[in-house]
Amino acid sequence: MPVVVTLPPGWRSEDVFILKSGSEPRIGIDFFDVANIYVDGCQWKLLDPPPGDAVEDLVAAYGHLPGSAAARDVSVDGFRGQRVRYRVPAYNPKDCREGKYGLLQEDHLVGVGEAPSLWAQSPNRHNEAWILDVEGTRLVILAGYPPSISAQDRADIETIIGSVEIG
């Protein structure tokens, strides 16, 4: 589904990703529909059974993750949904499968086995998911950033989300 955003200075788009230029660890925003999430991201253990197709199903699935906070109602471009916050644990990449901590599998990918579509860019990373119902189709906007994010970068994320036009 087409999504248009307005980017503040210092941000760029790459395919379904919006990235803060030069940020290390990476600060970014992604757009997906999520088929499943990892209950053990280090060993790529997916939630079984996977969440259903409704916003509430994915919100409930995120509740299985350590470090997740209670969801709250949101609206983006007039589409209603829930916002979930969670923190990636302090994992050691050497202990993780292929050195990656898996976050999610996208809905349109099939035949990838347990491989993640998206993985954490660093331990202790903060993630926020805006899970929206767009006329019966679920859209997830995922922002990820380090715990040391600046107030300006945090404000930029909110500005970008506020500028989202869907459809």
Backbone as ProteinMPNN parsed JSONL, in Angstrom:
{"seq_chain_A": "MPVVVTLPPGWRSEDVFILKSGSEPRIGIDFFDVANIYVDGCQWKLLDPPPGDAVEDLVAAYGHLPGSAAARDVSVDGFRGQRVRYRVPAYNPKDCREGKYGLLQEDHLVGVGEAPSLWAQSPNRHNEAWILDVEGTRLVILAGYPPSISAQDRADIETIIGSVEIG", "coords_chain_A": {"N_chain_A": [[0.853, -1.168, 0.0], [0.588, 2.206, -0.8], [2.539, 4.701, 0.805], [3.125, 7.943, 1.903], [5.455, 10.252, 3.152], [6.701, 13.127, 4.934], [9.947, 14.214, 5.199], [12.176, 15.29, 7.725], [15.092, 17.479, 7.73], [18.162, 15.703, 7.24], [17.216, 13.117, 7.196], [16.48, 10.167, 5.243], [14.997, 8.195, 2.593], [14.837, 4.717, 1.846], [13.639, 2.379, -0.077], [11.335, 0.576, 1.752], [12.173, 1.723, 4.042], [12.92, 4.364, 6.317], [15.521, 6.384, 7.175], [17.737, 7.813, 9.581], [20.255, 9.814, 8.582], [23.628, 8.896, 8.841], [23.414, 7.906, 11.436], [24.482, 5.941, 14.154], [24.259, 3.57, 16.592], [21.855, 2.582, 14.103], [19.034, 4.617, 13.377], [15.717, 4.295, 12.602], [12.702, 3.986, 10.572], [10.208, 1.748, 9.575], [7.961, 0.149, 7.25], [5.492, -2.283, 7.212], [3.544, -5.342, 6.789], [3.018, -7.565, 9.301], [3.654, -10.961, 9.6], [4.475, -12.697, 11.583], [6.077, -12.714, 14.826], [9.133, -12.868, 16.717], [9.526, -14.809, 19.579], [11.777, -15.623, 20.749], [14.228, -13.953, 19.751], [16.955, -14.246, 19.361], [17.446, -16.93, 18.81], [15.733, -17.263, 16.759], [13.093, -18.128, 17.212], [9.849, -18.415, 16.438], [6.608, -17.032, 17.278], [4.146, -19.315, 18.251], [0.938, -20.461, 18.035], [1.097, -18.319, 15.069], [0.215, -14.787, 15.129], [-3.164, -13.683, 14.508], [-4.939, -11.899, 11.834], [-5.929, -9.431, 12.659], [-5.599, -6.147, 14.138], [-5.659, -6.245, 16.95], [-4.827, -8.865, 17.384], [-2.084, -8.874, 16.706], [-1.174, -6.981, 18.525], [-1.664, -8.365, 20.923], [0.174, -10.431, 20.528], [2.635, -9.067, 20.658], [2.588, -8.572, 23.346], [3.703, -10.841, 24.427], [6.387, -10.474, 24.412], [9.433, -9.863, 26.207], [9.914, -6.9, 28.067], [7.909, -5.374, 26.906], [5.491, -2.769, 26.731], [2.267, -1.603, 27.847], [-0.252, -1.383, 25.343], [-1.512, 1.437, 23.507], [-4.25, 3.418, 22.279], [-4.163, 4.766, 18.967], [-4.101, 7.039, 16.156], [-3.351, 7.311, 12.791], [-3.124, 9.274, 10.038], [-5.897, 9.262, 10.012], [-6.519, 6.589, 10.275], [-7.257, 4.065, 12.544], [-5.705, 2.428, 15.363], [-3.293, 0.633, 17.352], [-0.58, 1.447, 19.524], [2.463, 0.051, 20.344], [5.106, -0.404, 22.582], [8.392, -1.699, 22.978], [11.394, -3.229, 24.241], [14.418, -4.397, 22.923], [16.26, -7.12, 24.184], [19.412, -7.194, 26.062], [21.263, -8.652, 24.238], [23.921, -10.862, 23.119], [25.495, -10.741, 20.113], [27.16, -12.859, 19.295], [26.038, -15.06, 20.455], [23.753, -15.44, 19.076], [21.803, -16.771, 16.427], [23.334, -16.766, 13.323], [24.373, -14.352, 14.113], [22.353, -12.48, 14.373], [19.549, -10.811, 15.775], [16.386, -11.627, 15.544], [13.416, -9.841, 14.661], [10.907, -9.787, 13.267], [8.756, -11.401, 10.834], [7.755, -10.644, 7.591], [4.473, -10.358, 6.091], [4.079, -10.976, 3.343], [6.14, -12.65, 2.568], [7.05, -15.9, 1.765], [8.092, -19.258, 2.372], [10.54, -18.847, 3.639], [11.347, -20.095, 5.851], [12.532, -19.95, 9.122], [13.825, -17.538, 9.003], [14.471, -14.104, 9.685], [12.722, -11.153, 8.543], [13.303, -8.691, 9.374], [15.712, -7.491, 11.625], [17.128, -6.732, 14.848], [19.122, -3.816, 15.205], [20.918, -3.375, 17.155], [21.815, -4.365, 20.546], [19.58, -3.789, 23.354], [17.908, -2.062, 22.056], [15.287, 0.224, 21.395], [11.941, -0.132, 20.401], [9.051, 0.914, 18.646], [5.821, 0.202, 17.689], [3.35, 1.122, 15.508], [0.35, -0.093, 14.953], [-1.901, -0.498, 12.564], [-5.267, -0.474, 11.278], [-6.033, -0.466, 8.07], [-8.518, 0.014, 6.274], [-9.309, -2.71, 6.565], [-6.918, -4.009, 6.083], [-3.914, -4.786, 7.662], [-1.409, -2.565, 8.718], [1.871, -2.01, 9.718], [3.851, 0.301, 11.296], [7.061, 0.662, 12.156], [9.265, 1.976, 14.42], [12.645, 2.2, 15.267], [15.28, 2.613, 17.592], [18.276, 3.647, 19.391], [18.764, 3.49, 23.02], [19.913, 5.871, 23.729], [18.878, 7.946, 22.21], [18.576, 11.206, 20.806], [16.754, 14.128, 21.903], [15.919, 15.652, 19.745], [16.018, 13.795, 17.584], [14.074, 12.045, 18.471], [11.845, 13.717, 18.432], [11.794, 14.154, 15.676], [11.034, 11.607, 14.734], [8.39, 11.486, 15.681], [7.351, 13.621, 14.195], [7.639, 12.64, 11.578], [5.928, 10.383, 11.683], [3.557, 11.719, 12.167], [3.239, 12.959, 9.705], [2.519, 11.007, 7.923], [0.845, 9.783, 5.079], [-1.527, 7.644, 3.93], [-2.317, 5.481, 1.282]], "CA_chain_A": [[0.0, 0.0, 0.0], [1.443, 3.389, -0.884], [2.652, 5.572, 1.97], [3.912, 9.144, 1.638], [5.841, 10.957, 4.377], [7.557, 14.303, 4.814], [11.148, 13.943, 5.987], [12.933, 16.436, 8.218], [16.487, 17.47, 7.276], [19.002, 14.666, 7.825], [16.567, 11.818, 7.059], [16.38, 9.732, 3.861], [14.21, 6.976, 2.401], [15.394, 3.612, 1.064], [12.611, 1.368, -0.227], [10.333, 0.698, 2.819], [12.858, 2.22, 5.233], [13.288, 5.765, 6.487], [16.702, 6.311, 8.029], [18.45, 9.014, 10.001], [21.565, 9.763, 7.948], [24.808, 8.903, 9.703], [23.179, 7.446, 12.812], [25.096, 4.665, 14.525], [23.464, 2.603, 15.857], [20.877, 3.097, 13.164], [17.704, 5.071, 13.773], [14.928, 4.145, 11.394], [11.266, 3.706, 10.573], [9.922, 0.773, 8.529], [6.545, -0.075, 6.97], [5.303, -3.703, 6.945], [2.511, -6.102, 7.478], [3.76, -8.575, 10.046], [3.053, -12.289, 9.646], [4.794, -13.306, 12.873], [7.176, -12.102, 15.562], [9.982, -13.828, 17.409], [9.499, -14.824, 21.038], [13.207, -15.711, 21.043], [14.846, -13.364, 18.574], [18.33, -14.707, 19.209], [17.423, -18.267, 18.191], [14.724, -17.192, 15.698], [11.916, -18.929, 17.563], [8.639, -17.658, 16.13], [5.414, -17.244, 18.083], [3.38, -20.436, 17.738], [0.664, -20.15, 16.646], [1.31, -16.913, 14.711], [-0.964, -13.949, 15.399], [-4.165, -13.537, 13.447], [-4.813, -10.755, 10.938], [-6.46, -8.19, 13.24], [-4.7, -5.298, 14.933], [-5.646, -6.758, 18.315], [-4.063, -10.115, 17.401], [-0.66, -8.547, 16.739], [-0.934, -6.318, 19.815], [-1.577, -9.438, 21.919], [1.435, -11.147, 20.289], [3.714, -8.246, 21.214], [2.526, -8.717, 24.797], [4.53, -11.99, 24.817], [7.8, -10.105, 24.405], [9.924, -9.208, 27.413], [10.154, -5.472, 27.884], [6.851, -4.669, 26.187], [4.628, -1.917, 27.553], [0.854, -1.674, 27.473], [-0.609, -0.694, 24.105], [-2.46, 2.547, 23.636], [-4.941, 3.763, 21.038], [-3.557, 5.794, 18.128], [-4.665, 7.278, 14.839], [-2.376, 7.837, 11.842], [-3.817, 9.635, 8.8], [-7.303, 8.897, 10.171], [-6.675, 5.154, 10.472], [-7.122, 3.752, 13.962], [-4.933, 1.251, 15.712], [-2.657, 0.575, 18.673], [0.863, 1.698, 19.565], [3.119, -0.839, 21.297], [6.536, -0.142, 22.786], [9.132, -2.791, 23.6], [12.839, -3.099, 24.204], [15.195, -5.584, 22.58], [17.136, -7.414, 25.325], [20.864, -6.984, 25.945], [21.78, -9.905, 23.691], [25.268, -10.892, 22.566], [25.366, -11.271, 18.757], [27.888, -14.13, 19.17], [25.163, -16.12, 20.943], [22.555, -15.477, 18.239], [21.861, -17.448, 15.133], [23.909, -15.911, 12.28], [24.712, -13.053, 14.691], [21.21, -11.569, 14.216], [18.417, -10.92, 16.694], [15.203, -11.462, 14.707], [12.267, -9.101, 15.189], [9.63, -10.122, 12.647], [8.65, -11.866, 9.459], [6.728, -9.928, 6.842], [3.331, -11.164, 5.667], [4.113, -11.408, 1.942], [7.238, -13.575, 2.322], [6.741, -17.31, 2.018], [9.186, -20.169, 2.103], [11.821, -18.386, 4.197], [11.608, -20.83, 7.091], [12.534, -19.139, 10.342], [14.659, -16.351, 8.787], [13.797, -12.829, 9.917], [12.656, -10.096, 7.54], [13.909, -7.533, 10.026], [16.39, -7.857, 12.859], [17.573, -5.601, 15.664], [20.383, -3.226, 14.784], [21.823, -3.351, 18.31], [21.171, -4.756, 21.815], [18.894, -2.747, 24.132], [17.238, -1.147, 21.137], [13.883, 0.525, 21.662], [11.072, -0.223, 19.229], [7.653, 1.314, 18.785], [5.032, -0.265, 16.555], [2.013, 1.649, 15.282], [-0.325, -1.191, 14.262], [-3.086, 0.182, 12.059], [-6.233, -1.126, 10.398], [-6.244, 0.384, 6.901], [-9.638, -0.55, 5.516], [-9.282, -4.164, 6.645], [-5.551, -4.499, 5.92], [-3.063, -4.328, 8.769], [-0.15, -1.909, 8.386], [2.7, -1.767, 10.892], [4.931, 1.276, 11.178], [7.962, 0.305, 13.241], [10.401, 2.871, 14.655], [13.666, 1.595, 16.112], [16.315, 3.585, 17.943], [19.037, 3.28, 20.589], [18.266, 4.152, 24.226], [20.533, 7.193, 23.854], [18.364, 8.822, 21.16], [18.488, 12.623, 21.192], [15.4, 14.684, 21.928], [15.605, 16.077, 18.377], [15.706, 12.62, 16.775], [12.782, 11.545, 18.969], [10.837, 14.631, 17.879], [11.723, 13.902, 14.239], [10.22, 10.4, 14.531], [6.979, 11.873, 15.869], [6.992, 14.471, 13.052], [7.489, 11.757, 10.416], [4.693, 9.605, 11.855], [2.453, 12.67, 12.007], [3.112, 13.363, 8.306], [2.182, 9.835, 7.107], [-0.37, 9.746, 4.272], [-1.689, 6.263, 3.479], [-3.268, 5.254, 0.19]], "C_chain_A": [[0.901, 1.233, 0.0], [1.371, 4.242, 0.392], [3.555, 6.738, 1.583], [4.207, 9.809, 2.973], [6.642, 12.199, 4.011], [8.741, 14.084, 5.739], [11.818, 15.233, 6.438], [14.362, 16.395, 7.655], [17.277, 16.374, 8.004], [18.405, 13.271, 7.77], [16.474, 11.479, 5.581], [15.513, 8.469, 3.785], [14.983, 6.003, 1.519], [14.357, 2.506, 1.05], [11.541, 1.559, 0.858], [10.922, 1.259, 4.104], [13.047, 3.731, 5.167], [14.405, 5.767, 7.519], [17.237, 7.69, 8.365], [19.857, 8.897, 9.424], [22.673, 9.82, 8.987], [24.59, 8.411, 11.115], [23.827, 6.09, 13.031], [25.009, 4.516, 16.029], [22.342, 3.286, 15.077], [19.572, 3.503, 13.849], [16.851, 4.994, 12.518], [13.468, 3.863, 11.648], [11.007, 2.801, 9.375], [8.408, 0.601, 8.416], [6.355, -1.514, 6.509], [3.875, -4.119, 7.234], [3.251, -7.292, 8.058], [2.986, -9.886, 10.046], [3.266, -12.93, 11.012], [5.955, -12.553, 13.517], [7.942, -13.201, 16.288], [9.824, -13.694, 18.915], [10.9, -15.065, 21.583], [13.926, -15.246, 19.786], [16.246, -13.868, 18.312], [18.396, -16.066, 18.508], [16.354, -18.386, 17.106], [13.547, -18.121, 15.971], [10.682, -18.043, 17.402], [7.514, -17.982, 17.108], [4.583, -18.347, 17.429], [2.13, -20.621, 18.59], [0.928, -18.661, 16.354], [0.051, -16.104, 14.993], [-1.917, -13.932, 14.209], [-3.971, -12.23, 12.702], [-5.267, -9.421, 11.524], [-5.388, -7.43, 14.017], [-4.551, -5.877, 16.331], [-4.828, -8.042, 18.441], [-2.562, -9.83, 17.493], [-0.294, -7.828, 18.029], [-0.784, -7.371, 20.91], [-0.267, -10.211, 21.763], [2.609, -10.356, 20.861], [3.729, -8.299, 22.74], [3.335, -9.896, 25.312], [6.011, -11.637, 24.915], [8.222, -9.512, 25.739], [10.167, -7.728, 27.111], [9.079, -4.743, 27.106], [5.974, -3.915, 27.182], [3.189, -2.069, 27.059], [0.612, -0.861, 26.202], [-1.54, 0.469, 24.413], [-3.048, 2.868, 22.28], [-4.204, 4.879, 20.307], [-4.375, 5.95, 16.859], [-3.554, 7.883, 13.985], [-3.106, 8.052, 10.527], [-5.274, 9.189, 8.837], [-7.562, 7.417, 10.35], [-6.356, 4.804, 11.914], [-6.304, 2.488, 14.175], [-4.384, 1.34, 17.115], [-1.161, 0.845, 18.513], [1.453, 0.86, 20.692], [4.587, -0.454, 21.378], [7.169, -1.365, 23.431], [10.622, -2.558, 23.417], [13.47, -4.439, 23.852], [16.122, -5.865, 23.764], [18.616, -7.123, 25.023], [21.51, -8.284, 25.476], [23.236, -9.739, 23.253], [25.154, -11.488, 21.166], [26.087, -12.607, 18.557], [27.034, -15.318, 19.602], [23.933, -16.313, 20.062], [22.832, -16.175, 16.91], [22.281, -16.444, 14.052], [24.229, -14.501, 12.792], [23.592, -12.032, 14.663], [20.125, -11.871, 15.243], [17.158, -10.594, 15.889], [14.077, -10.728, 15.405], [10.947, -9.596, 14.6], [9.837, -10.766, 11.293], [7.505, -11.105, 8.805], [5.663, -10.892, 6.326], [3.487, -11.718, 4.261], [5.248, -12.387, 1.624], [6.812, -14.997, 2.672], [7.982, -18.134, 1.716], [10.534, -19.728, 2.637], [12.174, -19.129, 5.477], [11.521, -19.906, 8.286], [13.274, -17.814, 10.175], [13.882, -15.059, 8.991], [13.785, -11.933, 8.678], [13.354, -8.854, 8.07], [14.54, -8.005, 11.321], [16.857, -6.593, 13.567], [18.929, -5.11, 15.179], [21.4, -3.17, 15.914], [21.077, -3.872, 19.542], [20.546, -3.532, 22.498], [18.147, -1.733, 23.278], [15.775, -0.966, 21.549], [13.115, 0.457, 20.351], [9.677, 0.244, 19.606], [6.934, 0.895, 17.522], [3.668, 0.416, 16.574], [1.334, 0.601, 14.412], [-1.701, -0.675, 13.861], [-3.976, -0.734, 11.235], [-6.53, -0.141, 9.273], [-7.272, -0.302, 6.014], [-9.558, -2.073, 5.42], [-7.917, -4.794, 6.424], [-4.698, -3.928, 7.047], [-1.775, -3.731, 8.211], [0.585, -1.642, 9.688], [3.774, -0.761, 10.519], [5.812, 1.034, 12.392], [9.119, 1.293, 13.301], [11.357, 2.179, 15.609], [14.789, 2.579, 16.347], [17.048, 3.13, 19.197], [18.476, 3.999, 21.815], [18.803, 5.573, 24.38], [20.038, 8.184, 22.799], [18.252, 10.253, 21.674], [17.026, 13.061, 21.186], [14.983, 15.116, 20.52], [15.246, 14.894, 17.487], [14.366, 12.02, 17.183], [11.646, 12.392, 18.407], [10.677, 14.418, 16.372], [10.879, 12.663, 13.942], [8.744, 10.745, 14.654], [6.488, 12.733, 14.699], [6.755, 13.606, 11.807], [6.187, 10.965, 10.519], [3.479, 10.508, 11.656], [2.23, 13.098, 10.549], [2.637, 12.233, 7.39], [0.836, 10.035, 6.404], [-0.442, 8.359, 3.646], [-2.69, 6.21, 2.341], [-3.02, 6.06, -1.033]], "O_chain_A": [[1.882, 1.278, 0.741], [0.304, 4.464, 0.963], [4.623, 6.54, 1.005], [3.327, 9.92, 3.827], [7.19, 12.301, 2.913], [8.565, 13.802, 6.925], [12.009, 16.155, 5.645], [14.787, 15.356, 7.149], [17.098, 16.144, 9.199], [19.026, 12.324, 8.252], [16.397, 12.378, 4.743], [15.322, 7.771, 4.78], [15.681, 6.397, 0.585], [14.201, 1.779, 2.03], [10.895, 2.607, 0.888], [10.257, 1.273, 5.14], [13.3, 4.297, 4.104], [14.252, 5.216, 8.609], [17.196, 8.611, 7.549], [20.578, 7.956, 9.757], [22.668, 10.661, 9.885], [25.507, 8.49, 11.932], [23.727, 5.2, 12.186], [25.654, 5.3, 16.725], [21.949, 4.416, 15.369], [19.082, 2.833, 14.758], [17.211, 5.557, 11.484], [13.049, 3.55, 12.762], [11.52, 3.049, 8.284], [7.669, 0.87, 9.362], [6.975, -1.938, 5.534], [3.098, -3.375, 7.832], [4.026, -7.947, 7.363], [1.82, -9.931, 10.437], [2.386, -13.61, 11.54], [6.71, -11.85, 12.845], [7.452, -14.319, 16.447], [9.97, -12.603, 19.466], [11.185, -14.75, 22.738], [14.198, -16.032, 18.879], [16.683, -13.914, 17.162], [19.299, -16.315, 17.708], [16.099, -19.477, 16.596], [13.067, -18.814, 15.073], [10.497, -17.063, 18.124], [7.473, -19.066, 17.689], [4.344, -18.328, 16.222], [2.254, -20.915, 19.779], [0.975, -17.844, 17.273], [-1.045, -16.657, 15.085], [-1.517, -14.14, 13.064], [-2.976, -11.533, 12.899], [-5.006, -8.375, 10.929], [-4.407, -8.007, 14.485], [-3.436, -5.987, 16.842], [-4.206, -8.286, 19.475], [-1.853, -10.471, 18.268], [0.789, -8.047, 18.57], [0.124, -7.28, 21.736], [0.34, -10.605, 22.759], [3.492, -10.939, 21.49], [4.775, -8.093, 23.356], [3.631, -9.961, 26.505], [6.802, -12.418, 25.445], [7.471, -8.747, 26.344], [10.582, -7.372, 26.008], [9.294, -3.609, 26.679], [5.748, -4.358, 28.308], [2.945, -2.604, 25.977], [1.195, 0.206, 26.01], [-2.246, 0.488, 25.421], [-2.423, 2.621, 21.249], [-3.69, 5.812, 20.925], [-5.221, 5.117, 16.531], [-2.898, 8.842, 14.392], [-3.65, 7.104, 9.96], [-5.827, 8.785, 7.815], [-8.707, 7.015, 10.558], [-5.317, 5.197, 12.444], [-6.218, 1.614, 13.313], [-4.937, 2.036, 17.967], [-0.562, 0.508, 17.491], [1.014, 0.938, 21.839], [5.231, -0.208, 20.358], [6.579, -1.994, 24.31], [11.05, -1.792, 22.553], [13.109, -5.478, 24.406], [16.717, -4.931, 24.3], [18.998, -6.848, 23.886], [22.223, -8.939, 26.237], [23.715, -8.624, 23.046], [24.75, -12.644, 21.035], [25.663, -13.41, 17.726], [27.269, -16.447, 19.171], [23.157, -17.244, 20.275], [23.94, -16.152, 16.373], [21.652, -15.399, 13.891], [24.343, -13.565, 12.001], [23.83, -10.848, 14.898], [19.826, -13.028, 15.537], [16.892, -9.43, 15.587], [13.809, -10.953, 16.585], [9.978, -9.803, 15.332], [10.91, -10.697, 10.692], [6.431, -10.943, 9.385], [5.918, -12.083, 6.148], [3.061, -12.845, 4.007], [5.307, -12.905, 0.509], [6.278, -15.249, 3.751], [8.818, -17.744, 0.9], [11.569, -20.179, 2.147], [13.184, -18.83, 6.115], [10.55, -19.166, 8.444], [13.343, -17.036, 11.126], [12.752, -14.935, 8.518], [14.716, -11.953, 7.873], [13.921, -8.069, 7.31], [13.965, -8.827, 12.034], [16.965, -5.527, 12.962], [19.782, -5.906, 14.788], [22.588, -2.948, 15.682], [19.848, -3.83, 19.583], [20.94, -2.394, 22.245], [17.797, -0.655, 23.757], [15.123, -1.909, 21.996], [13.586, 0.934, 19.319], [9.19, 0.009, 20.712], [7.38, 1.195, 16.415], [2.922, 0.297, 17.546], [1.706, 0.425, 13.252], [-2.561, -0.444, 14.712], [-3.495, -1.656, 10.576], [-7.185, 0.88, 9.48], [-6.935, -1.087, 5.128], [-9.716, -2.65, 4.344], [-7.776, -6.009, 6.566], [-4.758, -2.735, 7.344], [-1.133, -4.319, 7.341], [0.01, -1.119, 10.643], [4.512, -0.948, 9.552], [5.363, 1.184, 13.529], [9.871, 1.431, 12.335], [10.942, 1.637, 16.634], [15.208, 3.293, 15.435], [16.525, 2.332, 19.975], [17.786, 5.008, 21.674], [18.209, 6.387, 25.087], [20.72, 9.171, 22.523], [17.882, 10.486, 22.825], [16.178, 12.441, 20.544], [13.821, 14.963, 20.145], [14.285, 14.964, 16.721], [13.611, 11.541, 16.336], [10.623, 11.869, 17.964], [9.566, 14.491, 15.847], [10.091, 12.668, 12.997], [7.939, 10.337, 13.817], [5.346, 12.594, 14.262], [5.79, 13.817, 11.073], [5.43, 10.885, 9.552], [2.49, 10.102, 11.045], [1.139, 13.553, 10.203], [2.378, 12.467, 6.209], [-0.163, 10.399, 7.023], [0.465, 7.946, 2.923], [-3.766, 6.806, 2.41], [-3.761, 5.945, -2.009]]}, "name": "protein", "num_of_chains": 1, "seq": "MPVVVTLPPGWRSEDVFILKSGSEPRIGIDFFDVANIYVDGCQWKLLDPPPGDAVEDLVAAYGHLPGSAAARDVSVDGFRGQRVRYRVPAYNPKDCREGKYGLLQEDHLVGVGEAPSLWAQSPNRHNEAWILDVEGTRLVILAGYPPSISAQDRADIETIIGSVEIG"}
